[in-house]
Amino acid sequence: MKKMALLVLVTLATSCLTSYQPKHLTDPEIAMVMRVANLGEVREGNVARTKAADAAVREFAVMMVNEHTEGNVKTEEALAKKEIPSDDSNTSRELDVASATAADSLRATPEGPAFDRMYMDRQVSVHENLLSMIEKTLLPAARASVVKTALNDMKKTVTKHLEKARQVRSALK
């Protein structure tokens, strides 16, 4: 049952992130995608930092909360200085739904090794999908230099997190 729930979660997350990605998001829509991606990682990380049984998983969750909070604040400040607002799009709404669904599934999963695997599988998947979205959709659509800079900063962070997520996941039994 737990493996089926994990499979459903990963499939849902992947399909939500890839089902609708317009070729040309506006800079304000890209800003909202960055905000939602960061806040989603914070939401899921907050669940995992209290429920993870494995110390490395807990440390990873704390890193997600801290670094995505910091990244969001930095991005929001830079965009505000250039008066670039955040506007909803189907992409940002789908990211938010996927994260909320994942957080609900994590809350419903008992603490222990199955929870740790589920969280880390989600982290690998969501970071792979976000990295792909940044490279294939967001960066090509970005117009303002501040948006491009924020995306490149986010890309570096997401790449680092993906590598760490894979490392932590591979160490779990």
N, C-alpha and C positions, 0 to 999 in steps of 0.2 A: 504494500500500500504506500509506504513512504517513498519507494523508488518511483512509483507511478505518479505521486504528487510532485516529486522533483522533476520528472520528465515533463509533466504538464506545465509546471512553472517555467522551466527553461524554454519550452516550445512557445509558450505564451509571450515570454519576454522577447524572444527572438523575432517572433512574428509581429509583435507590436512595434519593435524598433525598425523593422524593415518593410512593413506593409504599406506605409505611405510616406514617401520621402520626395517631396517635390524638387524639381531641378533648381528652382530659384527662390529660396527663402529670402526675405528681406533682412537687413541688419537687425532691426528690432525683433524679428522672429528668431533669428539666430541667437540673439541675446537671451531670449526666453528659453530656448533649448539648453543653452549653457547653464542658466539658473536652475532649471528643472533637473538637469542631469546631476548637478552638484547637490541640490537639496534631496534628491532621491538617494544618493549615496550616503548622505547624513542620516536620513530616515532609516535606511536598512542597517547602517553601521550602528546606530543607537540600539536597535533590537539585538544585534549580534554581540555587542560589547557586554551586554548583561546576561546573555544566554549561552555564549560559547563555552564549551568545556575545555577545549584545547587552548593553551596559553598563546600560541602563535596566531590562532584565529582571533582571539580577543585583541591581541596587539594589532592585527591587521584592521579589525573593526574600528579601534580607536584611531588608527592612522587615517582611515576613511573619513571619520567624523572631523578630525582636526584639519586634514589637508583639503577636503572639499569645502569645509566652512571657510577656511582661509582663502581658497581659490575663488569662492563665490564673492566674498567681501572685496577682494582685490579687483575682480572683474566688474562688479557693480560700481565701485568707485571710479574706475577708469571710464566706463560707459557713461556714468552720470556727468563727468567732467566734459564729455563731448556731446552731452544732451541726446544720447541714444537711449530711447525707452525700450521696454520689453513688451512684445506683443505675442499673444497666443497664436498657435498654429496647430494643425492636426498633429504635426510631429511632436510638439511640446506636450500636447494633451495625451498622446499615446505613451510618451515616456513617463508621464506622471501616473497614468493608470497602471502601467507595467510595474513601476516601483511600488505603488500602493498595494498592488496584488502580491508582489513578492514579500513586502513587509508583513502583510496579513498572514501569508503562508509561513513565514518565519516565526511569527508570534504563536501560531497554532502548532508548531513543531516542538516536541519536547526537547529539553536540553540533552546534550550528549553527542556522541560521534555522528549520528545521522544529521543532527542540526548543523554541526560543523561542516560536514560534506555538502549539505544543501546550500548553506551560505556561500561557501567557497566556490561551488559550481556556478552559482548565480554571479559571483564577482568575476569569474573568468569570462562568462558569457556576456555580461553587461559591458565589461571593459573592451572586449573584442568588438562588440557591436558599436559602442560609442566611438572607438578609434576609427572604425570603418566609416561611420557617419561623418566624423570630422574630416577625414581625408577625401571622401567621395562626394559629400553633399554640402557640408557647412563651409569649408575653406573655399571651394570653387564659387560659392554664392556670395561670400563676404565681400563687401565693397569698402567700408571704412577701415583705415589702417588700425584703429584701436580694436576693432572686432577681429581682424586678422591676427593681431598680436595676442589677444586674449585666447583665440582658438589655438594658436601655436603653443602658448603656455599650457593650455588644457591638454593638448596632444602629448606634450612631454610628461605631464603628470599621469595621464591615463596610460601611457606606455609603461611608465615605471610601476604603476599599480597593477597592470596586467602581468608583468613579469613576476612581481611579488605574489600575486594571487595564484599564479601557476605553481610557484615554488611552494607556497603554503599548502595548496591543494594536493600536490604530489606527495607531500610528507604525511598526509592523513591516511589512516588505515581504513 
